[in-house]
Amino acid sequence: MSTTNQRRLPQILVVTAVAVEQTAISEGIQLTDYDAIIDIITCGVGPAAAAAVTATAITKTNYDLIISAGIGGGFTIAPIGSIVISDVIVAADLGAEDGENFIPVEQLGFGKNDYEVDTMFANHAGQALQQANIQAIIAPIITVATATGSAKSANRWIQNIPNVAAEAMEGSGVATAAQLANIPVIEIRAISNQVGPRDRSSWRITEALHTLKHTFCALAPLFDIQERRIEK
Ligand SMILES: O=C(O)c1cccc(C(=O)CC[C@H]2O[C@@H](n3cnc4c(=O)[nH]cnc43)[C@H](O)[C@@H]2O)c1
């Protein structure tokens, strides 16, 4: 019998929508030492692609944590250049319209809008980013299939989802696949633009990708914590 005490490294799946996000995260990880095996994949834009690609990836490897990551739109509390870490992922536009009102699918009685996240990881991530001088907010991130493009729609999310900080298009898809497989999930967004009236000239994608890169470098110490949890 072998007496070698083999160390099992945590296995993390990072799901991005597009290649530039994948590259930024990969570069961030290479800036430091990670005690983890990290696979970074692209899924395309939108919750359906995110769910399908994540579900396929998790059939091949036993992941300990899944991170939905990339750039995103920020509400007023999350300025361009900041990072938002989810304390809940909300499938915000899943439901039915009733005239001027919106009824979330949960209230219709046949589905869910809110996906729980790994809040312990979120809190540790917030602290790690603070130490790295990266502005980070822990708050709800919504997933939409149609990006918000007016003040009226932005205000509707602010009114319906207390403390909402960011919007993107993949989180609830990744979370759906992760939770079906009982794998903890978290979403991390680097804010590239404000949510509201469409104004592509105000987007700061290069800056957001730079922040995303340094965020993943700063998160490296967290994977010791993740590992201790696996060994319990
Ligand atoms: O041209 C537009 O009006 C437009 C509006 C929203 C997003 C896009 C994209 O091409 C990027 C989609 C991609 O980026 C994430 N993202 C970034 N900012 C936002 C946002 O304000 N609302 C929703 N998604 C956003 C998203 O997760 C996609 O992966 C173009």
The ligand as an SDF file (V2000), in Angstrom:
LIG
                    3D

 30 33  0  0  0  0  0  0  0  0999 V2000
  -24.5790   46.9280  -28.0240 O   0  0  0  0  0  0  0  0  0  0  0  0
  -25.2280   46.8950  -26.9850 C   0  0  0  0  0  0  0  0  0  0  0  0
  -26.1590   47.6750  -26.7510 O   0  0  0  0  0  0  0  0  0  0  0  0
  -24.8840   45.9010  -25.9410 C   0  0  0  0  0  0  0  0  0  0  0  0
  -25.5730   45.9000  -24.7250 C   0  0  0  0  0  0  0  0  0  0  0  0
  -25.2260   44.9880  -23.7320 C   0  0  0  0  0  0  0  0  0  0  0  0
  -24.1930   44.0920  -23.9510 C   0  0  0  0  0  0  0  0  0  0  0  0
  -23.5160   44.1050  -25.1700 C   0  0  0  0  0  0  0  0  0  0  0  0
  -22.3950   43.2280  -25.4530 C   0  0  0  0  0  0  0  0  0  0  0  0
  -21.9370   43.0690  -26.5390 O   0  0  0  0  0  0  0  0  0  0  0  0
  -21.7240   42.5110  -24.3570 C   0  0  0  0  0  0  0  0  0  0  0  0
  -22.4310   41.3150  -23.9040 C   0  0  0  0  0  0  0  0  0  0  0  0
  -21.6090   40.6180  -22.8710 C   0  0  0  0  0  0  0  0  0  0  0  0
  -21.1230   41.4960  -21.8740 O   0  0  0  0  0  0  0  0  0  0  0  0
  -21.8210   41.3630  -20.6600 C   0  0  0  0  0  0  0  0  0  0  0  0
  -22.3590   42.6980  -20.3820 N   0  0  0  0  0  0  0  0  0  0  0  0
  -21.6030   43.7830  -20.2600 C   0  0  0  0  0  0  0  0  0  0  0  0
  -22.3350   44.8540  -19.9610 N   0  0  0  0  0  0  0  0  0  0  0  0
  -23.6150   44.4610  -19.8930 C   0  0  0  0  0  0  0  0  0  0  0  0
  -24.8250   45.1460  -19.6370 C   0  0  0  0  0  0  0  0  0  0  0  0
  -24.8700   46.3540  -19.3580 O   0  0  0  0  0  0  0  0  0  0  0  0
  -25.9540   44.4170  -19.6890 N   0  0  0  0  0  0  0  0  0  0  0  0
  -25.9270   43.0910  -19.9560 C   0  0  0  0  0  0  0  0  0  0  0  0
  -24.7870   42.4110  -20.2150 N   0  0  0  0  0  0  0  0  0  0  0  0
  -23.6450   43.0890  -20.1790 C   0  0  0  0  0  0  0  0  0  0  0  0
  -22.8250   40.2270  -20.8670 C   0  0  0  0  0  0  0  0  0  0  0  0
  -22.7320   39.2860  -19.8340 O   0  0  0  0  0  0  0  0  0  0  0  0
  -22.4410   39.5950  -22.2080 C   0  0  0  0  0  0  0  0  0  0  0  0
  -21.6250   38.4780  -22.0260 O   0  0  0  0  0  0  0  0  0  0  0  0
  -23.8530   44.9970  -26.1660 C   0  0  0  0  0  0  0  0  0  0  0  0
  1  2  2  0
  2  3  1  0
  2  4  1  0
  4  5  1  0
  4 30  2  0
  5  6  2  0
  6  7  1  0
  7  8  2  0
  8  9  1  0
  8 30  1  0
  9 10  2  0
  9 11  1  0
 11 12  1  0
 12 13  1  0
 13 14  1  0
 13 28  1  0
 14 15  1  0
 15 16  1  0
 15 26  1  0
 16 17  1  0
 16 25  1  0
 17 18  2  0
 18 19  1  0
 19 20  1  0
 19 25  2  0
 20 21  2  0
 20 22  1  0
 22 23  1  0
 23 24  2  0
 24 25  1  0
 26 27  1  0
 26 28  1  0
 28 29  1  0
M  END
$$$$
